[in-house]
Amino acid sequence: MSSNNINRRKSSTVKVGNVLIGGGNPIVVQSMTDTNTSDIDKTSEQIIQLAKAGSEIVRVTVNDSDAIQAIPFIKEKLLKSGISIPIVGDFHFNGHILLNKYESEASFLDKFRINPGNVGKKNKKDKNFSTMIETACKLDKPVRIGVNWGSLDQELLAKKLDINNKLKKPKILDDVMCEVVIDSALESAKLAELIGISKDKIIISCKLSKVNMLIDVYKKISKLCDYALHLGLTEAGSNERGIVYSSCALGPLLLDGIGDTIRVSLTTDINGNRSKEVDIAKLILQSLGIRNFLPDVTSCPGCGRTSSNYFQKLAFDIDQHIKTSMPIWKKDYPGVEDLKISVMGCIVNGPGESKHADIGISLPGRGENPTAPVYIDGEKSITLKGDNITNEFKEILLGYIIKRFKK
Ligand code: SF4
């Protein structure tokens, strides 16, 4: 299936700063900082790092008065560094107080994330929610109504459980939870519209940490409304777990045309590399043929036929070479992100796979002639030999890029 036959679900277009979400616009990659927002230098630095990695929107926590007062200074720092990325404020528990008291600081945010599960209890709930929506209306800001099953509206859950328990055949708890997640999002969105915000200022997310349940919830809510949808598996975990679980959760939904913006919630690794979540989000979209961000390198896993680890080194080297060259290539060679490269370990699949790529190299396997044929646009172009294959291949690659993509 190619991106051309994914039928995107119809949704309203929401303008977040200079970025459009929904309405058939390209699916937006977003991320979130893990710094203390009131630390202006560290937060700005991390936003710049995330933006450089390709994040198109960044969310920061706004948990106290120091955090909200830091926002104008963070914005100023970003603009001085030439970064105009939209910043979203993540509000929980005290959002109504902060937005009411620090309206001018809040005006520097591009969107407010509101969690209906923790805006307050009983009669305070609607009042606090109204305060936040009214501020959004006054400042002309969009909101994300972001439900998370870890902080679900307990009153709504208790009500639904009560109704469920009275049924002849009560549903299992997970099913009730899913229904409450959906109801909480839709009821809050409806209330927000009644308060005065327009539909094209509302984005919805329903985050859960179980892959099957998340898919189920988004499939259901996508049919019940046309609000723009933010996708993400919450608390996905770290490393391989986070990557695999997020990919398995988002992939089926995106292929079904569901989702207008995505975030991959990875626990930051011990090296503090926060931008990995952006890399994974981009790779998910690219793997599905939805958006290309980097030239795609197909490489085989290698096996007993691979004569040395030279092939792994070449595949790794080409990958790194692309990543480091991309900032310049993107500027000088528009469209280069659509390039398909293949690096293969032997003659079994090497020539065939290389022919499917724009440019491919097939290295010699064990017992094969020590030569590496290079294929360009499906045709064998040249055969490389000797110790300098990597550099020669890089030169051929650059020559191809210049010829095909130079402005
Ligand atoms: S292309 Fe050759 S080296 Fe690579 S996995 Fe297949 S058989 Fe092994």
Boltz pocket constraint, residues with backbone or C-beta under 6 A from the ligand:
constraints:
  - pocket:
      binder: B
      contacts: [[A, 300], [A, 301], [A, 302], [A, 303], [A, 304], [A, 305], [A, 306], [A, 344], [A, 345], [A, 346], [A, 347], [A, 348], [A, 349], [A, 350], [A, 365]]
      max_distance: 6.0
